[in-house]
Amino acid sequence: MGICDLPIQLRVAKVLKEEHLVMGTAESCTGGKIASLITSVSGSSEYFAGGVVSYSNEVKRNVLGVAEADLEAFGAVSQPVVEQMARGAMRVLGCDCVVATSGVAGPKGGTRSKPVGMVWIAVAYKERILSECYRFGKNPRWMNISLSTEAALEMLLKVIREEGTIA
């Protein structure tokens, strides 16, 4: 069985251990699902510092340092906010890399400009930050959370691969 055949949490574990990296999370719409998946692997304390579930804007501001002006101008589900969440978590958790999520899991809460299933994901690693907007669609809430979790961890692997020595 090759690394691509492993579940995402085992692939992340393998890469983080090989690269001697410690990760953290800043989660809004995923509500701690990413942290839960990572810590479901025995020995994850070697490479997982912790996570901040920043469901409210107050936590985004007061813990992660997201600018009030950006929350007001762009809303919580936006590129500037999710990138600040990732940088803030790196600062707060003192880790090498972070995945951050902010979106509308549904089934309620969507708008025309930010429909159910829209999720911003950011990965911060060293000085680099990559963010992408996903539109998973009007799926059941659990499915949008699962899809966001998988996408965030795949993005993390992509960024580490591009910056590091792994293939």
N, C-alpha and C positions, 0 to 999 in steps of 0.2 A: 504494500500500500504506500503510495507516494504522498507527499505533503498535501497535494491538491485534493486528495481523497479524504483528508481528515476534516472533522467539523471545524468551523471557523475558530472557536475558542482554543482548540488544540493547535491550530496553525499559528495563531497569535502567540500562544505560550511558547512554542518552539522558536519562533523568530525573536521574541523578546529575550529569551534565555540565551540564544546564540549570540545576539548583539549586545548583551549585558545592558538592557534597557529596562526602565521602570515606567509604567504607564499610569494614567489616571483618567477619570471621566468627569465631564460637566454635562449633566443630562436634564433636559426639561421634558419634552414629549415622551421620551423613553422611560422616564420615571425610575431609573436605577436598573433597568433590564440589562444594559451593557455590563455594568459592574457585577450584577448577579451572574451573568453568563461567564465572565472572566473568572470569577471566584468559585465557580462550580468545578474548576480544575484543581485537583490536589497540588499543593505547592505554589499556588498563585501568589502567595505573599512574597515570593522571590522577585516578582516583576509587576505587582500591582500595588500602588501606593494608597489609593482610595478614590472616592468619588464624591461629587457634590450634586445632589438632586436639587436643581434650582428651578422648581416649578413656578414659583412666584417671581415677579419682577423685583421685589424687595431683596430676595436672595441673590438674584442676578446682580443687582447693584451693590448690596452691602457685603457680600462674600466674594463674588467674582470680579467686582470692580467695573461692571458694565456701565457705560455713561448714560445717565438719565436722558440727556438730549437725544441719544441714538434710540433709546427705547421709545421716546415720544415721536421722533421723526420717522422711524422705520418699523417700529413694533418689535415684539419679542421674536417673531418668526421672520428673521432677516439675516442677511450676510454679515453686516457690521456687528450685530449682537452675538451671533454664534461664534464669530472669530474672537470677540472680546471674552466670551465665556471660556473658550479654549485657552487663551493666553492667561486669563485669570486663574484657571485651574492649575496651569503649570506653575504659576507663582505660589498659589496657596498650598498645593500638594508637593511642590519641590520635585517634580518628576521630569523625565526626559521627553515624554510625548503624551498627548491628550487627545481624546475624541470628545466632541461636543455636539449636542443635538438640540434643535428647537423647531417645533412644527405643530401641525394640527392632526392629531391621531384620529379624531372623530369619535362617534358619528356626528356629533354636534360641534359647533364652533367655527366652521368654515365660512369664508366670505368669497365674493367673486374674485378678489385679488389674491386671497390666501385660502384656497379650497381645502377641504378635508383631504388628507394624504400628502399635502405639501410639507416637506421637511428640509430644513437647512442643516447640513452636517459640516463640521470643520474638524480638521486634524492639525494639531500643532506639533512640530518636531524640530528640535534645535531652533534655528531662526526662521524656519519655513512654516507657512500656514497655507493649507489647501482647503477651500470650501466649495461645496456644490449644493445645488438645490435639486431635490428629488420630488417627483410627483407620483406617488404610489397609487393614487386613486381613492375612490370612495369604498374602501375595503372595510371589513370589521376592524374595530379599534386594535384588537390584539394582533391582527395581521400587519397593520401599519407600524405598530411598535416593533414587531419581529423583523419586518423588512428594513426599518431604520437601523436597528441593531446590527443586522448583517452588513448593510451598506457602510455603516460607520467603521466596523472592524476591517472590512475589505479596503476601505480608504486608508486606514492606518497601515495595513500591510503594503499598499501601493506606495505610500510616502516613504516608509522605511526602505523599501526595495530601491526606490529611486535615489535615496540619499546614502544608502549603505552599500554593503558588499554582497548582500544576498541576491540570488538569481530569482 
